[in-house]
């Protein structure tokens, strides 16, 4: 009641993380990199992309954008910290084939274009195109439910249901 009287915005505790890429859904445990497969960075899911566009999986704010443009961090309105890491061993490409469309501090809505990349170049120069989508602040997560689809469409397919503590 006081929130309504004094205009305090109620913080969302639960939200849906939608697919930031179009492609085949891969279990995080099957990512061919132990850092992600063993959930050292956090739990989540991965997508083997069929096109080179990444959109925001949630409404939130860009909190990290690596200078090599291969990875981006978003804090959702509910407080989930989401890392999207395009391909594996792509940091060694030093930004070649990547183009950013947002900056740190930008507010984004689910479906907004974040970055684009040359999928063929990643296939040629990196270890894999598999792109992990990881919740990096797992200690603040009460529950994480993964959706059981096999294919994802960027900006549409529900991937994860996250409930924050």
Secondary structure, 3 states (H helix, E strand, C coil): CHHHHHCCCCCCCEEEEECCCCEEEEEHHHCCCHHHHCCCCCEEEEEEECCCEEECCCCEEEEEECCCCCEEEEEECCCCEEEEECCECCHHHCCCCEEECCCCCCEECCCCEEEEECHHHHHHHCCECEEEEEECCHHHEEEEEECCCCEECCCCCEEEEEEEC
